[in-house]
Amino acid sequence: MTIELPHTAGCLVCGRDNPHGLHLSSLVDPDTGIVSTTFSPAPHHIGFESIIHGGILATVVDELMVWSAIWSTGKACVAAELSLRFIEKAAVGRPLQVVAKITRQRSRLIETSAEIFDGPVLICSAMGKYVPLGQVETAAFLNTFVDEPATRDSADRLRKKGPAQQGPDESAR
């Protein structure tokens, strides 16, 4: 069973209020922490004649990997490193399945992986490293969630994991 992850209004990837955004909805399996979405690139996402720009694909995998890190830690996280391997080109209008998960978790660094598929064809694989932020930044992040019925369950779960449950402020790392 998966649940929809929260949105922040202006986010380039999930923000409903960002007129230039991708407006993606991401799902998480609460038990495994695996995050997934479907992305259908449009003609304005191309980099070269009918081929989706690699930066768009990098943005989507970064979003899913950071949500995987956020879900597992209950803290806001930021990217420290991102590595992608493009295997096949992605075409306009083809629904792409994107999946991300944690591969290693330490207190100060979360390692993740992601893959993008067009049906059975692997388009891209990625690895990322994310740094959890402290209580102040996490509290601010949790307050940016747009209140929507579809995302209320995941937002509530993240707030329960959030700063009030994590001990002293760690933002001075």
NORDA-V210514 format. One record per backbone hydrogen bond with DSSP energy under -0.5 kcal/mol. CO is the residue of the C=O (numbers start at 1). NH is the residue of the N-H. E is the energy in kcal/mol with one decimal. If there is no record, write none. Layout:
{{CO:NH:E} {CO:NH:E}}
This chain:
{{1:30:-0.5} {3:28:-2.8} {4:154:-0.5} {7:146:-2.8} {8:11:-1.2} {9:17:-1.7} {9:18:-0.5} {11:15:-1.1} {12:22:-2.5} {13:24:-3.0} {15:18:-0.7} {17:19:-0.8} {18:21:-1.7} {26:5:-3.1} {27:36:-2.6} {28:3:-2.5} {28:30:-0.8} {29:33:-3.3} {34:29:-2.2} {35:100:-2.8} {36:27:-3.1} {37:98:-2.7} {39:41:-0.7} {39:96:-3.0} {41:93:-3.6} {42:45:-2.3} {43:46:-1.3} {45:53:-2.8} {48:51:-3.4} {50:92:-0.7} {51:47:-2.8} {51:48:-1.3} {53:56:-0.8} {53:57:-1.5} {54:58:-2.5} {55:59:-2.0} {56:60:-2.0} {57:61:-2.4} {58:62:-2.4} {59:63:-2.1} {60:64:-2.0} {61:65:-2.7} {62:66:-2.7} {63:67:-2.0} {64:68:-1.9} {65:69:-2.1} {66:70:-2.8} {67:71:-2.9} {68:72:-2.0} {69:73:-1.9} {70:74:-3.0} {76:133:-3.5} {78:131:-2.9} {81:129:-2.6} {83:127:-2.6} {85:87:-0.5} {85:125:-2.1} {90:52:-2.8} {91:94:-1.2} {93:95:-0.5} {94:41:-0.6} {96:39:-2.6} {96:98:-0.5} {97:117:-2.9} {98:37:-1.9} {99:115:-2.2} {100:35:-2.3} {101:113:-2.3} {104:111:-3.4} {109:106:-2.2} {109:111:-0.5} {110:130:-2.7} {111:103:-3.2} {111:104:-1.7} {112:128:-1.7} {113:101:-2.3} {114:126:-2.7} {115:99:-2.2} {116:123:-3.0} {116:124:-1.4} {117:97:-2.7} {117:119:-0.6} {118:121:-1.9} {121:118:-2.7} {121:123:-0.6} {123:87:-2.9} {123:88:-1.6} {124:116:-2.5} {125:85:-3.0} {126:114:-2.1} {127:83:-2.9} {128:112:-2.8} {129:80:-3.5} {129:81:-1.6} {130:110:-2.9} {130:132:-0.5} {131:78:-1.9} {134:138:-2.4} {135:139:-3.1} {136:140:-2.1} {137:141:-2.4} {138:142:-2.9} {139:143:-1.4} {141:144:-1.9} {142:145:-0.9} {144:9:-0.7} {146:148:-0.9} {148:151:-1.0} {148:152:-1.0} {149:152:-0.6} {150:4:-0.6} {151:155:-2.4} {152:156:-2.6} {153:157:-2.2} {154:158:-2.4} {155:159:-2.4} {156:160:-1.9} {157:161:-1.4} {158:162:-1.2} {162:165:-2.1} {163:166:-1.8} {170:173:-1.2}}
